[in-house]
């Protein structure tokens, strides 16, 4: 790593802070390669970049893969369609444990969120290392899960949002009609680190393929409880200008909704694996 890139771990299993980052060098090849290596190791990185411009965020995203133009969320407009705006004033929220868009056949591999407007208190985000959670399973449970796959479906959270008056019925129908649903292995292998990770969430994972309903429900309930042990995660208290980059393949996250009626606005870029983009 370049000498100007100092990495300080924030938790025993997940998270690190990038210290003394030179804003002028943030788009350099050397810095981007160092950030990528640190992300593979720590799974989530905190950058303090209050002067980061959308063009720079987009350049960082393009280093990791193909930035997404989100289907439903608004963006920054012409030239910056890949920078999604997540704003609580627009009803946007992510107060649930999830991998980003795991209901897609090939979900984003990396997500990065840059804080623009924050409430006076609250609004923290939490992450869980699903690699550490997998490593802590018994060998018997690992053998049991080997070869199993589970369904990920967008319908559940959209129905909950409708019931809570977070989305309109028209928006609900728009999303539901896209039939965002896919089957993924319960255990995945990271393509770079080679580490195995659990791939599920209480938000999108509905059931395990091929198991009886009571067995599927029991296994998922156990895994969700197991993953949410505090030592697998880390919690970030945002400051305006912070950007967190996380590996969507190996962590789940939850943006805590404890700040209403105040506003929380983020600029997000999610990145697809270029080799899987058609």
TORKOL-4160 file (C-alpha; in steps of 0.2 Angstrom, whole numbers, padded with zeros to 4 digits, m for minus):
278
<pt num="1" X="0000" Y="0000" Z="0000"/>
<pt num="2" X="0006" Y="0018" Z="m0003"/>
<pt num="3" X="0013" Y="0026" Z="0013"/>
<pt num="4" X="m0001" Y="0039" Z="0012"/>
<pt num="5" X="m0014" Y="0026" Z="0015"/>
<pt num="6" X="m0015" Y="0021" Z="0033"/>
<pt num="7" X="m0028" Y="0008" Z="0038"/>
<pt num="8" X="m0035" Y="0007" Z="0056"/>
<pt num="9" X="m0046" Y="m0008" Z="0060"/>
<pt num="10" X="m0062" Y="m0003" Z="0068"/>
<pt num="11" X="m0068" Y="m0021" Z="0074"/>
<pt num="12" X="m0061" Y="m0038" Z="0077"/>
<pt num="13" X="m0070" Y="m0046" Z="0062"/>
<pt num="14" X="m0076" Y="m0031" Z="0051"/>
<pt num="15" X="m0072" Y="m0013" Z="0046"/>
<pt num="16" X="m0058" Y="m0002" Z="0045"/>
<pt num="17" X="m0055" Y="0017" Z="0044"/>
<pt num="18" X="m0044" Y="0025" Z="0030"/>
<pt num="19" X="m0033" Y="0038" Z="0038"/>
<pt num="20" X="m0024" Y="0053" Z="0031"/>
<pt num="21" X="m0031" Y="0050" Z="0013"/>
<pt num="22" X="m0025" Y="0063" Z="0001"/>
<pt num="23" X="m0040" Y="0069" Z="m0009"/>
<pt num="24" X="m0029" Y="0074" Z="m0024"/>
<pt num="25" X="m0024" Y="0056" Z="m0025"/>
<pt num="26" X="m0040" Y="0047" Z="m0022"/>
<pt num="27" X="m0042" Y="0043" Z="m0041"/>
<pt num="28" X="m0024" Y="0037" Z="m0043"/>
<pt num="29" X="m0022" Y="0019" Z="m0049"/>
<pt num="30" X="m0011" Y="0016" Z="m0034"/>
<pt num="31" X="m0023" Y="0022" Z="m0021"/>
<pt num="32" X="m0038" Y="0013" Z="m0029"/>
<pt num="33" X="m0028" Y="m0003" Z="m0029"/>
<pt num="34" X="m0024" Y="m0001" Z="m0011"/>
<pt num="35" X="m0042" Y="0003" Z="m0007"/>
<pt num="36" X="m0048" Y="m0013" Z="m0016"/>
<pt num="37" X="m0035" Y="m0024" Z="m0006"/>
<pt num="38" X="m0041" Y="m0016" Z="0010"/>
<pt num="39" X="m0059" Y="m0019" Z="0006"/>
<pt num="40" X="m0056" Y="m0037" Z="0003"/>
<pt num="41" X="m0047" Y="m0039" Z="0020"/>
<pt num="42" X="m0059" Y="m0028" Z="0030"/>
<pt num="43" X="m0075" Y="m0030" Z="0020"/>
<pt num="44" X="m0080" Y="m0012" Z="0025"/>
<pt num="45" X="m0070" Y="0004" Z="0024"/>
<pt num="46" X="m0074" Y="0021" Z="0031"/>
<pt num="47" X="m0066" Y="0036" Z="0021"/>
<pt num="48" X="m0067" Y="0054" Z="0028"/>
<pt num="49" X="m0069" Y="0064" Z="0011"/>
<pt num="50" X="m0081" Y="0079" Z="0014"/>
<pt num="51" X="m0075" Y="0087" Z="m0002"/>
<pt num="52" X="m0078" Y="0072" Z="m0013"/>
<pt num="53" X="m0087" Y="0076" Z="m0029"/>
<pt num="54" X="m0099" Y="0065" Z="m0038"/>
<pt num="55" X="m0087" Y="0063" Z="m0052"/>
<pt num="56" X="m0074" Y="0056" Z="m0040"/>
<pt num="57" X="m0087" Y="0044" Z="m0032"/>
<pt num="58" X="m0091" Y="0038" Z="m0049"/>
<pt num="59" X="m0073" Y="0036" Z="m0054"/>
<pt num="60" X="m0070" Y="0025" Z="m0038"/>
<pt num="61" X="m0086" Y="0015" Z="m0042"/>
<pt num="62" X="m0080" Y="0012" Z="m0060"/>
<pt num="63" X="m0063" Y="0005" Z="m0053"/>
<pt num="64" X="m0073" Y="m0009" Z="m0044"/>
<pt num="65" X="m0084" Y="m0013" Z="m0059"/>
<pt num="66" X="m0100" Y="m0007" Z="m0068"/>
<pt num="67" X="m0109" Y="0006" Z="m0059"/>
<pt num="68" X="m0128" Y="0003" Z="m0058"/>
<pt num="69" X="m0142" Y="0015" Z="m0064"/>
<pt num="70" X="m0155" Y="0010" Z="m0051"/>
<pt num="71" X="m0172" Y="0005" Z="m0058"/>
<pt num="72" X="m0182" Y="0014" Z="m0044"/>
<pt num="73" X="m0172" Y="0027" Z="m0034"/>
<pt num="74" X="m0169" Y="0044" Z="m0041"/>
<pt num="75" X="m0151" Y="0049" Z="m0046"/>
<pt num="76" X="m0141" Y="0065" Z="m0048"/>
<pt num="77" X="m0146" Y="0067" Z="m0067"/>
<pt num="78" X="m0137" Y="0068" Z="m0083"/>
<pt num="79" X="m0119" Y="0062" Z="m0082"/>
<pt num="80" X="m0122" Y="0055" Z="m0065"/>
<pt num="81" X="m0136" Y="0043" Z="m0067"/>
<pt num="82" X="m0126" Y="0030" Z="m0058"/>
<pt num="83" X="m0126" Y="0041" Z="m0042"/>
<pt num="84" X="m0142" Y="0036" Z="m0033"/>
<pt num="85" X="m0150" Y="0048" Z="m0020"/>
<pt num="86" X="m0156" Y="0039" Z="m0004"/>
<pt num="87" X="m0166" Y="0053" Z="0005"/>
<pt num="88" X="m0178" Y="0050" Z="0020"/>
<pt num="89" X="m0188" Y="0065" Z="0015"/>
<pt num="90" X="m0193" Y="0055" Z="m0001"/>
<pt num="91" X="m0198" Y="0040" Z="0009"/>
<pt num="92" X="m0182" Y="0030" Z="0005"/>
<pt num="93" X="m0175" Y="0019" Z="0020"/>
<pt num="94" X="m0165" Y="0004" Z="0022"/>
<pt num="95" X="m0169" Y="0000" Z="0041"/>
<pt num="96" X="m0167" Y="m0019" Z="0038"/>
<pt num="97" X="m0153" Y="m0032" Z="0038"/>
<pt num="98" X="m0150" Y="m0036" Z="0019"/>
<pt num="99" X="m0138" Y="m0038" Z="0005"/>
<pt num="100" X="m0141" Y="m0025" Z="m0008"/>
<pt num="101" X="m0153" Y="m0032" Z="m0021"/>
<pt num="102" X="m0150" Y="m0050" Z="m0017"/>
<pt num="103" X="m0166" Y="m0054" Z="m0027"/>
<pt num="104" X="m0156" Y="m0050" Z="m0043"/>
<pt num="105" X="m0148" Y="m0065" Z="m0053"/>
<pt num="106" X="m0131" Y="m0055" Z="m0051"/>
<pt num="107" X="m0132" Y="m0043" Z="m0036"/>
<pt num="108" X="m0120" Y="m0028" Z="m0034"/>
<pt num="109" X="m0103" Y="m0033" Z="m0028"/>
<pt num="110" X="m0098" Y="m0017" Z="m0020"/>
<pt num="111" X="m0108" Y="m0002" Z="m0013"/>
<pt num="112" X="m0102" Y="0015" Z="m0007"/>
<pt num="113" X="m0112" Y="0028" Z="0002"/>
<pt num="114" X="m0107" Y="0046" Z="0004"/>
<pt num="115" X="m0116" Y="0056" Z="0018"/>
<pt num="116" X="m0124" Y="0073" Z="0012"/>
<pt num="117" X="m0137" Y="0077" Z="0026"/>
<pt num="118" X="m0138" Y="0069" Z="0043"/>
<pt num="119" X="m0150" Y="0071" Z="0057"/>
<pt num="120" X="m0143" Y="0079" Z="0073"/>
<pt num="121" X="m0142" Y="0062" Z="0081"/>
<pt num="122" X="m0146" Y="0044" Z="0076"/>
<pt num="123" X="m0145" Y="0037" Z="0058"/>
<pt num="124" X="m0130" Y="0025" Z="0061"/>
<pt num="125" X="m0127" Y="0011" Z="0049"/>
<pt num="126" X="m0122" Y="m0007" Z="0055"/>
<pt num="127" X="m0114" Y="m0021" Z="0045"/>
<pt num="128" X="m0111" Y="m0039" Z="0049"/>
<pt num="129" X="m0097" Y="m0050" Z="0042"/>
<pt num="130" X="m0106" Y="m0065" Z="0034"/>
<pt num="131" X="m0088" Y="m0073" Z="0032"/>
<pt num="132" X="m0085" Y="m0072" Z="0051"/>
<pt num="133" X="m0102" Y="m0079" Z="0054"/>
<pt num="134" X="m0099" Y="m0094" Z="0043"/>
<pt num="135" X="m0082" Y="m0097" Z="0051"/>
<pt num="136" X="m0090" Y="m0098" Z="0068"/>
<pt num="137" X="m0103" Y="m0112" Z="0063"/>
<pt num="138" X="m0100" Y="m0129" Z="0068"/>
<pt num="139" X="m0093" Y="m0141" Z="0056"/>
<pt num="140" X="m0109" Y="m0151" Z="0056"/>
<pt num="141" X="m0119" Y="m0136" Z="0052"/>
<pt num="142" X="m0107" Y="m0132" Z="0038"/>
<pt num="143" X="m0109" Y="m0149" Z="0030"/>
<pt num="144" X="m0128" Y="m0148" Z="0032"/>
<pt num="145" X="m0128" Y="m0131" Z="0023"/>
<pt num="146" X="m0117" Y="m0137" Z="0009"/>
<pt num="147" X="m0126" Y="m0137" Z="m0008"/>
<pt num="148" X="m0142" Y="m0129" Z="m0001"/>
<pt num="149" X="m0150" Y="m0114" Z="m0010"/>
<pt num="150" X="m0162" Y="m0101" Z="m0004"/>
<pt num="151" X="m0175" Y="m0089" Z="m0013"/>
<pt num="152" X="m0172" Y="m0070" Z="m0011"/>
<pt num="153" X="m0188" Y="m0060" Z="m0015"/>
<pt num="154" X="m0192" Y="m0041" Z="m0015"/>
<pt num="155" X="m0210" Y="m0044" Z="m0012"/>
<pt num="156" X="m0209" Y="m0045" Z="0007"/>
<pt num="157" X="m0201" Y="m0028" Z="0011"/>
<pt num="158" X="m0212" Y="m0020" Z="m0002"/>
<pt num="159" X="m0228" Y="m0027" Z="0006"/>
<pt num="160" X="m0222" Y="m0021" Z="0023"/>
<pt num="161" X="m0218" Y="m0003" Z="0016"/>
<pt num="162" X="m0235" Y="m0002" Z="0009"/>
<pt num="163" X="m0243" Y="m0007" Z="0025"/>
<pt num="164" X="m0233" Y="0006" Z="0034"/>
<pt num="165" X="m0238" Y="0020" Z="0021"/>
<pt num="166" X="m0220" Y="0022" Z="0016"/>
<pt num="167" X="m0224" Y="0019" Z="m0003"/>
<pt num="168" X="m0239" Y="0022" Z="m0013"/>
<pt num="169" X="m0250" Y="0008" Z="m0020"/>
<pt num="170" X="m0244" Y="0013" Z="m0037"/>
<pt num="171" X="m0226" Y="0012" Z="m0033"/>
<pt num="172" X="m0229" Y="m0005" Z="m0024"/>
<pt num="173" X="m0237" Y="m0012" Z="m0040"/>
<pt num="174" X="m0223" Y="m0005" Z="m0051"/>
<pt num="175" X="m0210" Y="m0015" Z="m0040"/>
<pt num="176" X="m0220" Y="m0031" Z="m0038"/>
<pt num="177" X="m0223" Y="m0032" Z="m0056"/>
<pt num="178" X="m0205" Y="m0033" Z="m0060"/>
<pt num="179" X="m0205" Y="m0050" Z="m0051"/>
<pt num="180" X="m0188" Y="m0047" Z="m0043"/>
<pt num="181" X="m0184" Y="m0065" Z="m0036"/>
<pt num="182" X="m0169" Y="m0077" Z="m0037"/>
<pt num="183" X="m0162" Y="m0092" Z="m0030"/>
<pt num="184" X="m0144" Y="m0091" Z="m0023"/>
<pt num="185" X="m0133" Y="m0103" Z="m0013"/>
<pt num="186" X="m0134" Y="m0102" Z="0005"/>
<pt num="187" X="m0115" Y="m0103" Z="0006"/>
<pt num="188" X="m0104" Y="m0093" Z="m0007"/>
<pt num="189" X="m0086" Y="m0092" Z="m0010"/>
<pt num="190" X="m0078" Y="m0074" Z="m0012"/>
<pt num="191" X="m0069" Y="m0074" Z="m0029"/>
<pt num="192" X="m0054" Y="m0064" Z="m0022"/>
<pt num="193" X="m0051" Y="m0069" Z="m0004"/>
<pt num="194" X="m0057" Y="m0087" Z="m0006"/>
<pt num="195" X="m0067" Y="m0086" Z="0010"/>
<pt num="196" X="m0084" Y="m0094" Z="0012"/>
<pt num="197" X="m0099" Y="m0083" Z="0018"/>
<pt num="198" X="m0117" Y="m0086" Z="0022"/>
<pt num="199" X="m0128" Y="m0077" Z="0009"/>
<pt num="200" X="m0145" Y="m0074" Z="0017"/>
<pt num="201" X="m0155" Y="m0060" Z="0025"/>
<pt num="202" X="m0171" Y="m0059" Z="0036"/>
<pt num="203" X="m0177" Y="m0045" Z="0023"/>
<pt num="204" X="m0176" Y="m0054" Z="0006"/>
<pt num="205" X="m0173" Y="m0073" Z="0010"/>
<pt num="206" X="m0190" Y="m0082" Z="0010"/>
<pt num="207" X="m0186" Y="m0100" Z="0011"/>
<pt num="208" X="m0173" Y="m0114" Z="0007"/>
<pt num="209" X="m0176" Y="m0124" Z="m0009"/>
<pt num="210" X="m0181" Y="m0142" Z="m0006"/>
<pt num="211" X="m0184" Y="m0141" Z="0013"/>
<pt num="212" X="m0201" Y="m0144" Z="0021"/>
<pt num="213" X="m0208" Y="m0127" Z="0027"/>
<pt num="214" X="m0205" Y="m0130" Z="0046"/>
<pt num="215" X="m0187" Y="m0136" Z="0043"/>
<pt num="216" X="m0183" Y="m0121" Z="0031"/>
<pt num="217" X="m0191" Y="m0109" Z="0044"/>
<pt num="218" X="m0181" Y="m0116" Z="0058"/>
<pt num="219" X="m0164" Y="m0116" Z="0049"/>
<pt num="220" X="m0166" Y="m0098" Z="0043"/>
<pt num="221" X="m0172" Y="m0092" Z="0060"/>
<pt num="222" X="m0156" Y="m0100" Z="0068"/>
<pt num="223" X="m0145" Y="m0093" Z="0055"/>
<pt num="224" X="m0152" Y="m0075" Z="0056"/>
<pt num="225" X="m0150" Y="m0076" Z="0075"/>
<pt num="226" X="m0132" Y="m0083" Z="0074"/>
<pt num="227" X="m0127" Y="m0069" Z="0061"/>
<pt num="228" X="m0133" Y="m0055" Z="0072"/>
<pt num="229" X="m0121" Y="m0059" Z="0086"/>
<pt num="230" X="m0113" Y="m0042" Z="0091"/>
<pt num="231" X="m0095" Y="m0048" Z="0088"/>
<pt num="232" X="m0098" Y="m0051" Z="0069"/>
<pt num="233" X="m0102" Y="m0033" Z="0066"/>
<pt num="234" X="m0098" Y="m0015" Z="0067"/>
<pt num="235" X="m0108" Y="0001" Z="0069"/>
<pt num="236" X="m0103" Y="0018" Z="0061"/>
<pt num="237" X="m0109" Y="0035" Z="0067"/>
<pt num="238" X="m0109" Y="0046" Z="0052"/>
<pt num="239" X="m0101" Y="0063" Z="0050"/>
<pt num="240" X="m0106" Y="0073" Z="0034"/>
<pt num="241" X="m0093" Y="0069" Z="0021"/>
<pt num="242" X="m0090" Y="0051" Z="0027"/>
<pt num="243" X="m0091" Y="0038" Z="0013"/>
<pt num="244" X="m0092" Y="0019" Z="0018"/>
<pt num="245" X="m0087" Y="0006" Z="0005"/>
<pt num="246" X="m0093" Y="m0011" Z="0008"/>
<pt num="247" X="m0092" Y="m0028" Z="0000"/>
<pt num="248" X="m0110" Y="m0033" Z="m0004"/>
<pt num="249" X="m0104" Y="m0051" Z="m0007"/>
<pt num="250" X="m0099" Y="m0054" Z="0011"/>
<pt num="251" X="m0108" Y="m0042" Z="0022"/>
<pt num="252" X="m0126" Y="m0037" Z="0026"/>
<pt num="253" X="m0131" Y="m0020" Z="0033"/>
<pt num="254" X="m0144" Y="m0010" Z="0042"/>
<pt num="255" X="m0147" Y="0009" Z="0042"/>
<pt num="256" X="m0155" Y="0012" Z="0058"/>
<pt num="257" X="m0171" Y="0022" Z="0057"/>
<pt num="258" X="m0171" Y="0032" Z="0074"/>
<pt num="259" X="m0170" Y="0050" Z="0068"/>
<pt num="260" X="m0187" Y="0055" Z="0062"/>
<pt num="261" X="m0193" Y="0068" Z="0058"/>
<pt num="262" X="m0176" Y="0074" Z="0053"/>
<pt num="263" X="m0168" Y="0071" Z="0036"/>
<pt num="264" X="m0155" Y="0059" Z="0031"/>
<pt num="265" X="m0148" Y="0060" Z="0013"/>
<pt num="266" X="m0135" Y="0049" Z="0005"/>
<pt num="267" X="m0127" Y="0048" Z="m0012"/>
<pt num="268" X="m0125" Y="0029" Z="m0016"/>
<pt num="269" X="m0116" Y="0020" Z="m0030"/>
<pt num="270" X="m0118" Y="0001" Z="m0032"/>
<pt num="271" X="m0106" Y="m0009" Z="m0043"/>
<pt num="272" X="m0109" Y="m0024" Z="m0054"/>
<pt num="273" X="m0096" Y="m0037" Z="m0059"/>
<pt num="274" X="m0092" Y="m0032" Z="m0076"/>
<pt num="275" X="m0089" Y="m0050" Z="m0082"/>
<pt num="276" X="m0108" Y="m0053" Z="m0078"/>
<pt num="277" X="m0115" Y="m0037" Z="m0086"/>
<pt num="278" X="m0123" Y="m0041" Z="m0103"/>
